[in-house]
Amino acid sequence: MLSPLEEIKNKLDIVEVIGQYVKLEKAGSNYKALCPFHKEKTPSFFVSPSRQIWHCFGCGAGGDIFTFIMKIENVDFPEAVRILAEKAGIKLTYESPEIRSQKQKLIEIHQKATSFFHQNLLRNSEALDYLHKRGLTKDVIEEFELGYAPDEWRATVNFLVRNNFTPEEILASGLAISKKDIPATGNKLRKIKYEIRDIYDRFRARIIFPIRNNRGKIVAFTGRIFQGSSPLKTIRDIERVGKYINSPQTLIFDKSKILFGYYKSRLQLSKTPPIVVEGPMDFLAGWQAGLRSIVATCGTALTPYHISILKRFNQEIILGFDMDEAGLRAAERAINLALSKGLQVKILMLPEGKDLADYLLSPESRSDIKELVSKAKPIMEFYWERAIKLGDSDSLEGKKKISAYFLPKIKKLPNALDRAFWSEKLSHYLKIETSIIEDELNKIEVNSKKVVTDANEGLIETNIPTQSREIVLQERILAICSHNLEFVDQLEKYKEYFSSEYQQIIQILQGIKDISELSYKSLQKSGLAEEIRKKINLIVLRGDYELDLLDKYEVDWRKELESNLQELKRIAIKKQLNILSDKIKKAEEEKQKDKLKQLLKEFNNLSKKLIS
């Protein structure tokens, strides 16, 4: 019986799966594309349908459909399996039946509630008029299934109960609040019996914005207060309860890990720097204006987990927050966090006091928004312009004000070159020696507390280790030879310069007569260890890539191969010479004459090999 992973692989074709995210073009028996994981101009991303693997020969990323989904969707392995199982129509059984049932029930409740809210909105002309005045079209309202929660204590609860959901399940979804002391939301359903009279609607008299997870499932809501022509019945103090409220944390929702609109924009985030805005209205206004690489926070500041998601796609983010004094203070932590993670941060320069939704109300602004995004200001330039407005650079008081504001910004830059650049710029502007600026910088204490990071932040390894030149050469040589078996026997005289792993592959290549013996099916039947089979699959795919590249630039592969072999020989011999040099030095120190004589002889012989 096949395992669920084998069944998924058998049912899904890697080309179809990857083709949903990347534009693939035929390259012989394979497919190639520009790598979605790093910027490049020449395609080095190859997909092999026969071997069901992918590999980028530019950045080194590679694997099967599971690793691709993990990287492109920025999820862990179990979540990648769930995504692919859903595509393949396979039911997974590794999650406990109780938890799986609870999650599914919460998803169903949210979908049913979404329909309820949406129908209420369509019947409420005042709420619809409000959204239209805020610039949202009928198409966007439908696309994102916006809704309205009635100004009643139990409208949503009663609807859900009529649809066969229990009060306990409704509480666990976060759509209701308990009148009892013990909460019913969190990591599992509470073993407490509730009557309908014990609970009431969380969302009342509010425009509703459904929040989707990265699989497109609705898992939570954001609600904005809406008061029409009638006085509110269930909310007396709007300031106390808040203009916006969000679903609480539940079994299926954690606001620190979800970005509003991510499901819609995720395929664009690697193409243009993501614009991060506050709240659903700014997102929807931007989306409607044609901004497709855009996400919004859901009732929280930008978190380490959010940063890790965005960094996975792009090394730059654009903050579209309200950048007045209050907005900037709220954004400071996000900016510092992003800078500490090596991201470049830019600011979308909106008129002061306006958020993106307000700005995009005018037709002129909507037509100019993409140009405005292209002119987003790097964060340090933004800080600099603010700094020099704080005082007169010719007065001592002005110099102090400017320095007090700008020096801490310099101090937090992780790159020494950036710090040096801005220190010198400040020095010239204030007409103060650079050494004095550096002294003042040294006096500034950076908060020594470690930035709090999410426990799941490091699930995906984003820093791909660089292969040594020696490994690259060995793989490249074997890759070309795997497609030109007549040259394999000539590797014998260079065999000693290959590592033991690759010597084993040379031996395998010497024992075959046709490249068909390296096909995926043939290797599966070969009895070779799985790691060796994987390595050969990758080497054969690399051969397709290398020969495609050599043909493109009209390079003779034989000359290229000979050149690579000679380079590998030089690297291997130099490494051995370095080891011998250390041994010779030690023998001299210990005055071991016989050993020294032998080592010098070996050194001379190796040196001759180097120039032969």
C-alpha positions as CSV (number, residue, x, y, z in Angstrom):
1,M,0.0,0.0,0.0
2,L,1.3,3.4,-1.0
3,S,2.0,6.0,1.7
4,P,0.1,9.3,1.5
5,L,3.3,11.0,0.2
6,E,3.8,8.4,-2.5
7,E,0.2,8.7,-3.5
8,I,0.4,12.5,-3.7
9,K,3.5,12.2,-5.9
10,N,1.8,9.6,-8.2
11,K,-1.3,11.7,-8.6
12,L,0.3,15.1,-9.2
13,D,2.7,16.1,-12.0
14,I,5.5,18.3,-10.9
15,V,5.3,20.4,-14.1
16,E,1.6,21.1,-13.5
17,V,2.1,22.0,-9.9
18,I,5.1,24.3,-10.5
19,G,3.5,25.7,-13.6
20,Q,0.8,27.2,-11.5
21,Y,3.4,29.5,-9.9
22,V,6.1,29.8,-12.5
23,K,6.0,30.3,-16.3
24,L,7.8,27.2,-17.7
25,E,9.1,26.7,-21.2
26,K,10.1,23.5,-22.8
27,A,13.8,22.7,-22.8
28,G,14.4,19.3,-24.5
29,S,12.8,16.7,-22.2
30,N,12.7,19.2,-19.3
31,Y,11.2,22.6,-18.6
32,K,13.1,25.8,-17.6
33,A,12.2,29.2,-16.1
34,L,13.6,32.2,-14.4
35,C,14.0,31.1,-10.8
36,P,11.2,32.4,-8.4
37,F,13.6,32.3,-5.5
38,H,16.3,34.8,-6.7
39,K,16.7,37.5,-9.3
40,E,18.2,36.4,-12.6
41,K,18.1,37.2,-16.3
42,T,19.0,33.8,-17.8
43,P,16.8,30.8,-16.8
44,S,18.6,28.4,-14.5
45,F,15.5,26.9,-12.9
46,F,15.0,23.4,-14.4
47,V,12.1,21.0,-13.9
48,S,12.3,17.3,-14.8
49,P,8.9,15.6,-15.4
50,S,10.5,12.2,-15.8
51,R,12.4,12.5,-12.5
52,Q,9.8,14.6,-10.7
53,I,12.4,17.0,-9.4
54,W,13.3,20.7,-9.8
55,H,16.6,22.5,-9.3
56,C,18.0,26.0,-9.7
57,F,21.6,25.9,-10.8
58,G,21.9,29.6,-10.0
59,C,21.0,29.7,-6.3
60,G,21.2,26.0,-5.5
61,A,17.6,25.5,-4.4
62,G,16.0,22.3,-5.4
63,G,14.0,19.2,-4.5
64,D,10.6,17.7,-5.2
65,I,7.0,19.1,-5.2
66,F,6.9,19.2,-1.4
67,T,10.1,21.3,-1.1
68,F,8.8,23.6,-3.8
69,I,5.5,24.3,-2.1
70,M,7.3,24.8,1.2
71,K,9.5,27.5,-0.4
72,I,7.0,29.2,-2.7
73,E,4.2,29.2,-0.1
74,N,6.5,29.8,2.9
75,V,5.0,26.9,4.9
76,D,6.4,24.0,6.9
77,F,6.4,20.4,5.6
78,P,3.1,19.3,7.1
79,E,1.3,22.3,5.6
80,A,2.9,21.6,2.2
81,V,1.6,18.1,2.4
82,R,-1.9,19.3,3.2
83,I,-1.8,21.8,0.3
84,L,-0.7,19.1,-2.2
85,A,-3.1,16.5,-0.7
86,E,-5.9,18.9,-1.4
87,K,-4.8,19.4,-5.0
88,A,-4.6,15.6,-5.4
89,G,-7.9,15.0,-3.7
90,I,-6.3,12.8,-1.0
91,K,-7.5,12.6,2.6
92,L,-4.7,12.7,5.1
93,T,-4.9,10.7,8.3
94,Y,-1.8,11.7,10.2
95,E,-3.5,14.5,12.2
96,S,-5.6,13.4,15.1
97,P,-9.2,12.9,14.1
98,E,-10.4,15.1,16.9
99,I,-8.2,18.1,16.0
100,R,-8.9,17.6,12.2
101,S,-12.6,17.5,12.9
102,Q,-12.5,20.6,15.0
103,K,-10.5,22.6,12.4
104,Q,-12.9,21.5,9.7
105,K,-15.9,22.5,11.7
106,L,-14.4,26.0,12.4
107,I,-13.7,26.4,8.6
108,E,-17.3,25.5,7.9
109,I,-18.6,27.9,10.5
110,H,-16.6,30.8,9.0
111,Q,-17.7,30.0,5.4
112,K,-21.3,29.9,6.5
113,A,-21.0,33.1,8.5
114,T,-19.3,34.8,5.5
115,S,-22.4,34.0,3.3
116,F,-24.6,35.3,6.1
117,F,-22.7,38.6,6.4
118,H,-22.5,39.0,2.6
119,Q,-26.2,38.6,2.1
120,N,-26.8,41.1,4.9
121,L,-24.6,43.6,3.2
122,L,-26.4,43.2,-0.1
123,R,-29.7,44.0,1.7
124,N,-28.3,47.0,3.5
125,S,-28.2,49.9,1.1
126,E,-26.6,52.3,3.6
127,A,-23.7,50.0,4.3
128,L,-23.2,49.4,0.5
129,D,-23.3,53.2,-0.1
130,Y,-20.7,53.7,2.6
131,L,-18.3,51.2,0.8
132,H,-19.0,52.8,-2.6
133,K,-18.2,56.2,-1.1
134,R,-14.9,54.7,0.2
135,G,-14.2,53.9,-3.4
136,L,-14.9,50.1,-3.5
137,T,-16.6,48.8,-6.5
138,K,-19.2,46.0,-6.7
139,D,-16.7,43.7,-8.2
140,V,-14.2,44.1,-5.3
141,I,-17.0,43.7,-2.8
142,E,-18.0,40.4,-4.4
143,E,-14.4,39.2,-5.0
144,F,-13.5,39.6,-1.3
145,E,-17.0,38.6,0.0
146,L,-17.4,41.7,2.2
147,G,-20.3,41.6,4.5
148,Y,-22.3,43.3,7.3
149,A,-23.0,42.1,10.8
150,P,-26.4,43.3,12.0
151,D,-26.8,45.6,15.0
152,E,-28.4,42.8,17.0
153,W,-27.2,40.8,20.0
154,R,-27.6,37.3,18.5
155,A,-28.3,37.5,14.8
156,T,-25.2,35.6,13.8
157,V,-25.5,33.1,16.7
158,N,-29.1,32.3,15.8
159,F,-28.3,31.9,12.1
160,L,-25.4,29.5,12.9
161,V,-27.5,27.5,15.4
162,R,-30.2,27.1,12.7
163,N,-27.5,25.7,10.5
164,N,-26.7,23.0,13.0
165,F,-23.7,24.5,14.8
166,T,-23.6,24.2,18.5
167,P,-23.0,27.2,20.9
168,E,-19.7,25.5,21.9
169,E,-18.6,25.4,18.3
170,I,-19.6,29.0,17.7
171,L,-17.7,30.1,20.7
172,A,-14.6,28.2,19.6
173,S,-14.8,30.0,16.2
174,G,-14.5,33.4,17.9
175,L,-17.7,34.6,16.4
176,A,-19.4,34.7,19.8
177,I,-18.6,35.9,23.3
178,S,-19.5,34.0,26.4
179,K,-21.4,35.6,29.2
180,K,-19.8,33.0,31.5
181,D,-16.5,33.5,33.1
182,I,-14.6,30.7,31.3
183,P,-13.6,31.5,27.7
184,A,-14.3,28.9,25.0
185,T,-11.8,30.0,22.3
186,G,-8.2,28.9,22.0
187,N,-6.5,25.6,21.1
188,K,-9.4,23.3,21.6
189,L,-13.2,23.2,22.2
190,R,-14.1,23.6,25.8
191,K,-15.9,20.7,27.6
192,I,-18.5,23.1,28.9
193,K,-22.2,23.1,27.9
194,Y,-23.6,26.4,26.7
195,E,-27.1,27.6,25.9
196,I,-27.8,30.2,23.3
197,R,-28.7,32.6,26.1
198,D,-25.1,32.2,27.4
199,I,-23.5,33.7,24.3
200,Y,-23.8,36.7,22.0
201,D,-22.4,38.0,18.7
202,R,-18.8,39.4,18.8
203,F,-19.4,41.3,15.5
204,R,-22.4,43.7,15.7
205,A,-23.1,46.7,13.6
206,R,-20.0,46.3,11.6
207,I,-18.7,46.0,8.0
208,I,-17.1,42.6,7.8
209,F,-13.8,41.8,6.0
210,P,-13.2,38.0,5.8
211,I,-9.5,37.0,6.5
212,R,-8.2,34.0,4.5
213,N,-5.2,31.8,5.3
214,N,-2.6,30.9,2.7
215,R,-4.8,28.2,1.3
216,G,-7.6,30.6,0.7
217,K,-9.8,29.3,3.5
218,I,-11.7,31.9,5.6
219,V,-10.4,31.6,9.2
220,A,-11.3,35.0,10.8
221,F,-12.9,38.4,10.3
222,T,-12.1,42.0,10.8
223,G,-15.1,44.2,11.5
224,R,-15.3,48.0,11.1
225,I,-18.0,49.9,13.1
226,F,-20.8,51.2,10.9
227,Q,-23.6,53.5,12.0
228,G,-26.3,54.2,9.5
229,S,-29.2,56.7,9.9
230,S,-30.5,54.8,13.0
231,P,-28.9,55.0,16.5
232,L,-26.8,51.9,17.4
233,K,-28.6,49.5,19.7
234,T,-25.9,47.1,20.9
235,I,-22.8,49.5,21.0
236,R,-22.9,52.5,23.3
237,D,-19.3,53.5,23.6
238,I,-17.5,53.2,20.2
239,E,-14.3,54.7,21.6
240,R,-14.1,52.0,24.2
241,V,-14.9,49.0,22.0
242,G,-12.8,50.3,19.0
243,K,-13.5,51.3,15.5
244,Y,-12.1,48.0,14.3
245,I,-12.2,44.6,16.1
246,N,-10.8,41.3,15.0
247,S,-11.5,37.6,15.6
248,P,-9.5,36.3,18.6
249,Q,-6.9,33.6,18.4
250,T,-8.5,30.3,17.6
251,L,-7.4,26.8,16.5
252,I,-7.3,28.1,12.9
253,F,-6.3,31.8,13.3
254,D,-3.2,33.5,14.7
255,K,-3.1,37.2,13.7
256,S,0.7,37.3,14.2
257,K,1.1,34.8,11.3
258,I,-1.5,35.9,8.8
259,L,-1.3,38.9,6.4
260,F,-4.6,40.1,5.0
261,G,-4.7,39.6,1.2
262,Y,-1.6,37.3,1.2
263,Y,-3.5,34.5,-0.5
264,K,-4.4,36.8,-3.4
265,S,-1.1,38.6,-3.8
266,R,1.4,35.8,-2.9
267,L,2.4,35.0,-6.5
268,Q,3.3,38.7,-7.2
269,L,5.4,39.3,-4.1
270,S,8.7,38.1,-5.6
271,K,8.1,40.2,-8.8
272,T,7.8,43.6,-7.2
273,P,8.6,44.7,-3.6
274,P,5.6,44.0,-1.3
275,I,3.6,47.1,-0.1
276,V,2.6,46.6,3.5
277,V,-0.4,48.6,4.6
278,E,-2.5,48.8,7.8
279,G,-5.9,47.1,7.6
280,P,-8.3,45.7,4.9
281,M,-9.6,49.1,3.5
282,D,-6.1,50.2,2.5
283,F,-5.4,46.7,1.0
284,L,-8.7,46.7,-1.0
285,A,-8.2,50.2,-2.3
286,G,-4.7,49.4,-3.4
287,W,-5.8,46.1,-5.0
288,Q,-8.6,47.8,-6.9
289,A,-6.1,50.4,-8.1
290,G,-4.0,47.7,-9.7
291,L,-1.4,47.1,-6.9
292,R,-1.0,43.3,-6.9
293,S,2.0,43.0,-4.6
294,I,0.3,44.2,-1.5
295,V,-0.6,42.8,2.0
296,A,-2.1,44.2,5.2
297,T,-1.6,43.5,8.8
298,C,-4.6,42.1,10.7
299,G,-5.0,44.1,13.9
300,T,-1.4,43.8,14.9
301,A,2.0,45.4,14.2
302,L,4.2,43.7,11.7
303,T,5.6,40.6,13.4
304,P,8.8,38.6,13.0
305,Y,6.8,35.9,11.3
306,H,5.4,38.4,8.8
307,I,8.9,39.6,8.1
308,S,10.1,36.1,7.5
309,I,7.2,35.5,5.0
310,L,8.0,38.7,3.1
311,K,11.7,38.2,3.1
312,R,11.2,34.8,1.6
313,F,9.8,36.5,-1.5
314,N,11.7,39.8,-1.7
315,Q,14.6,41.6,-0.1
316,E,12.7,44.9,-0.1
317,I,9.4,46.0,1.4
318,I,7.5,49.3,1.0
319,L,5.6,50.6,4.0
320,G,2.3,52.2,3.1
321,F,1.4,53.4,6.6
322,D,0.2,56.8,7.7
323,M,3.5,58.5,8.3
324,D,2.5,61.3,10.6
325,E,4.1,61.4,14.0
326,A,1.7,58.8,15.5
327,G,1.9,56.6,12.5
328,L,5.7,56.7,12.4
329,R,6.0,55.8,16.1
330,A,3.7,52.8,15.5
331,A,5.8,51.8,12.5
332,E,9.2,52.2,14.2
333,R,9.3,48.6,15.6
334,A,8.4,47.2,12.2
335,I,11.1,49.3,10.5
336,N,13.7,48.3,13.0
337,L,12.7,44.6,12.8
338,A,12.9,44.6,9.0
339,L,16.3,46.4,9.0
340,S,17.6,43.9,11.6
341,K,16.6,41.0,9.2
342,G,18.5,42.6,6.3
343,L,15.5,43.9,4.4
344,Q,15.6,47.2,2.6
345,V,12.8,49.4,3.7
346,K,11.1,52.1,1.7
347,I,8.3,54.5,2.6
348,L,5.3,55.2,0.3
349,M,5.2,58.9,0.4
350,L,1.4,59.7,0.8
351,P,0.2,63.2,1.8
352,E,0.5,63.6,5.6
353,G,-2.6,62.5,7.4
354,K,-3.9,60.4,4.5
355,D,-3.9,56.6,4.4
356,L,-3.9,54.7,1.1
357,A,-7.6,54.3,1.0
358,D,-8.2,58.0,1.4
359,Y,-5.5,58.9,-1.1
360,L,-7.0,56.6,-3.8
361,L,-10.4,58.2,-3.7
362,S,-9.6,60.6,-6.5
363,P,-9.3,59.3,-10.1
364,E,-6.0,61.2,-10.5
365,S,-4.4,59.4,-7.5
366,R,-5.6,56.0,-8.8
367,S,-3.9,56.7,-12.2
368,D,-0.7,57.9,-10.5
369,I,-0.4,55.3,-7.8
370,K,2.1,53.0,-9.6
371,E,4.4,55.9,-10.3
372,L,4.2,57.0,-6.7
373,V,5.1,53.4,-5.6
374,S,8.1,53.5,-7.9
375,K,9.3,56.6,-6.1
376,A,9.0,55.1,-2.6
377,K,11.7,56.7,-0.5
378,P,14.4,54.5,1.2
379,I,13.9,54.7,5.0
380,M,17.2,56.4,5.8
381,E,16.5,59.1,3.2
382,F,13.0,59.5,4.8
383,Y,14.6,59.9,8.2
384,W,17.2,62.3,6.9
385,E,14.6,64.6,5.4
386,R,12.7,64.6,8.7
387,A,15.9,65.2,10.7
388,I,17.1,68.3,8.8
389,K,13.7,70.0,9.3
390,L,14.1,69.7,13.1
391,G,16.5,72.6,13.5
392,D,19.0,75.1,12.1
393,S,22.3,73.3,11.3
394,D,24.3,76.4,12.1
395,S,23.1,76.7,15.7
396,L,24.2,74.5,18.6
397,E,20.7,73.8,19.6
398,G,19.7,72.8,16.0
399,K,22.7,70.5,15.7
400,K,21.7,68.8,19.0
401,K,18.1,68.3,17.8
402,I,19.1,66.9,14.5
403,S,21.8,64.6,16.0
404,A,19.4,63.4,18.8
405,Y,16.9,62.3,16.2
406,F,19.2,60.9,13.5
407,L,22.1,59.3,15.4
408,P,19.9,56.4,16.9
409,K,18.7,55.7,13.3
410,I,22.3,55.3,12.1
411,K,23.2,53.2,15.2
412,K,20.5,50.6,14.3
413,L,21.7,50.0,10.8
414,P,23.2,46.4,10.6
415,N,25.6,47.2,7.8
416,A,28.9,49.0,8.7
417,L,29.1,50.6,5.3
418,D,25.7,52.1,5.7
419,R,26.6,53.5,9.1
420,A,29.8,55.0,7.7
421,F,27.9,56.7,4.8
422,W,25.3,58.3,7.0
423,S,27.7,59.3,9.7
424,E,29.8,61.1,7.1
425,K,26.7,62.8,5.6
426,L,25.6,64.0,9.0
427,S,29.2,65.2,9.7
428,H,29.3,67.3,6.5
429,Y,25.8,68.7,7.1
430,L,26.4,69.8,10.7
431,K,30.0,70.8,9.9
432,I,31.3,68.6,12.8
433,E,34.3,66.3,12.6
434,T,33.4,62.7,11.7
435,S,35.3,61.5,14.8
436,I,33.0,63.5,17.0
437,I,29.9,61.9,15.3
438,E,31.5,58.5,15.9
439,D,32.1,59.3,19.5
440,E,28.4,60.3,19.9
441,L,27.3,57.1,18.2
442,N,29.4,55.0,20.6
443,K,27.6,56.6,23.5
444,I,24.2,55.5,22.2
445,E,23.0,52.3,23.8
446,V,21.1,50.0,21.6
447,N,18.4,48.0,23.4
448,S,20.3,44.9,24.5
449,K,17.1,42.9,24.7
450,K,16.9,40.2,22.0
451,V,14.2,41.0,19.5
452,V,11.4,38.6,20.2
453,T,11.0,36.2,17.4
454,D,8.2,33.8,16.6
455,A,8.9,30.1,17.4
456,N,8.0,29.1,13.8
457,E,10.0,31.9,12.2
458,G,12.8,29.6,11.1
459,L,10.8,26.7,9.7
460,I,12.0,27.4,6.2
461,E,15.7,27.7,5.6
462,T,16.1,30.8,3.4
463,N,20.0,31.0,3.4
464,I,21.1,28.5,0.8
465,P,24.7,27.4,1.5
466,T,27.1,28.2,-1.3
467,Q,28.8,25.1,-2.8
468,S,32.5,25.1,-3.0
469,R,34.1,25.5,-6.5
470,E,35.5,22.0,-6.1
471,I,32.0,20.5,-5.7
472,V,30.6,22.6,-8.5
473,L,33.3,21.4,-10.9
474,Q,32.9,17.7,-10.0
475,E,29.1,17.9,-10.5
476,R,29.5,19.9,-13.7
477,I,32.0,17.4,-15.2
478,L,29.8,14.4,-14.3
479,A,26.7,16.2,-15.6
480,I,28.2,16.7,-19.0
481,C,29.7,13.2,-19.1
482,S,26.3,11.6,-18.2
483,H,25.0,12.9,-21.6
484,N,28.3,11.9,-23.4
485,L,29.2,8.5,-22.1
486,E,32.0,8.1,-24.6
487,F,34.0,10.5,-22.5
488,V,33.5,8.7,-19.2
489,D,36.5,6.4,-19.5
490,Q,38.8,9.4,-19.9
491,L,37.8,10.4,-16.3
492,E,39.9,7.6,-15.0
493,K,43.2,9.6,-14.9
494,Y,41.4,12.4,-13.0
495,K,39.5,10.1,-10.6
496,E,41.8,10.7,-7.7
497,Y,40.8,14.4,-7.7
498,F,37.1,13.5,-7.1
499,S,35.6,13.0,-3.6
500,S,34.6,9.4,-2.7
501,E,30.9,10.1,-3.3
502,Y,31.6,11.3,-6.9
503,Q,34.2,8.5,-7.5
504,Q,31.3,6.1,-6.9
505,I,29.2,7.9,-9.5
506,I,32.1,7.7,-12.0
507,Q,32.2,3.9,-11.4
508,I,28.4,3.7,-12.0
509,L,28.8,5.8,-15.2
510,Q,31.6,3.5,-16.4
511,G,29.3,0.5,-16.0
512,I,26.5,1.6,-18.2
513,K,26.1,1.6,-22.0
514,D,23.2,4.0,-22.6
515,I,21.8,7.1,-20.9
516,S,18.5,5.3,-20.6
517,E,20.0,3.3,-17.8
518,L,20.1,6.6,-15.8
519,S,16.3,7.2,-16.3
520,Y,14.2,7.6,-13.1
521,K,12.6,4.2,-13.5
522,S,15.9,2.4,-14.2
523,L,17.5,4.0,-11.1
524,Q,14.6,3.0,-9.0
525,K,15.2,-0.7,-9.9
526,S,19.0,-0.5,-9.7
527,G,19.3,-1.3,-6.0
528,L,21.4,1.8,-5.4
529,A,21.1,3.6,-2.2
530,E,18.5,6.4,-2.2
531,E,21.0,9.2,-1.6
532,I,23.1,8.0,-4.6
533,R,19.9,7.8,-6.8
534,K,19.0,11.3,-5.8
535,K,22.5,12.6,-6.6
536,I,22.5,10.9,-10.0
537,N,19.0,12.3,-10.8
538,L,20.3,15.8,-10.0
539,I,23.5,15.3,-12.0
540,V,21.6,14.2,-15.1
541,L,19.3,17.2,-14.8
542,R,22.3,19.4,-14.4
543,G,23.6,17.9,-17.6
544,D,20.5,19.1,-19.4
545,Y,21.1,22.6,-18.0
546,E,24.8,22.8,-18.7
547,L,24.5,21.6,-22.3
548,D,21.6,23.9,-22.9
549,L,23.8,26.8,-21.7
550,L,26.8,25.7,-23.8
551,D,24.6,25.4,-26.9
552,K,23.2,28.8,-26.3
553,Y,26.6,30.5,-26.2
554,E,28.1,28.1,-28.9
555,V,30.8,26.7,-26.6
556,D,32.5,23.4,-27.5
557,W,31.6,21.1,-24.5
558,R,34.7,19.0,-25.0
559,K,37.0,22.1,-24.5
560,E,34.9,23.2,-21.6
561,L,35.1,19.7,-20.0
562,E,38.9,19.6,-20.4
563,S,39.2,23.1,-18.9
564,N,37.0,22.0,-15.9
565,L,39.1,18.9,-15.4
566,Q,42.3,20.8,-15.3
567,E,40.9,23.3,-12.9
568,L,39.7,20.5,-10.6
569,K,43.1,19.0,-10.7
570,R,44.8,22.2,-9.7
571,I,42.4,22.8,-6.8
572,A,42.8,19.3,-5.5
573,I,46.6,19.4,-5.8
574,K,46.8,22.8,-4.1
575,K,44.7,21.5,-1.3
576,Q,47.1,18.6,-0.8
577,L,50.1,20.9,-1.0
578,N,48.7,23.1,1.7
579,I,48.3,20.0,3.9
580,L,51.9,18.9,3.2
581,S,53.1,22.4,4.0
582,D,51.6,22.2,7.4
583,K,53.2,18.8,7.9
584,I,56.6,20.1,6.7
585,K,56.4,23.0,9.1
586,K,55.6,20.7,12.0
587,A,58.5,18.2,11.1
588,E,60.9,21.2,11.0
589,E,59.8,22.4,14.4
590,E,60.2,18.9,15.8
591,K,63.5,18.3,13.9
592,Q,62.3,15.0,12.4
593,K,64.9,14.8,9.6
594,D,63.8,11.5,7.9
595,K,60.1,12.5,8.0
596,L,61.0,16.0,6.6
597,K,63.0,14.4,3.8
598,Q,60.0,12.2,2.8
599,L,57.5,15.1,3.0
600,L,59.7,17.3,0.8
601,K,59.9,14.6,-1.8
602,E,56.1,14.3,-1.8
603,F,55.8,18.0,-2.1
604,N,58.1,18.2,-5.1
605,N,56.3,15.4,-6.8
606,L,53.0,17.0,-6.3
607,S,54.3,20.4,-7.5
608,K,55.4,18.7,-10.8
609,K,51.9,17.3,-11.2
610,L,50.5,20.8,-10.8
611,I,52.4,22.1,-13.9
612,S,52.1,19.0,-16.0
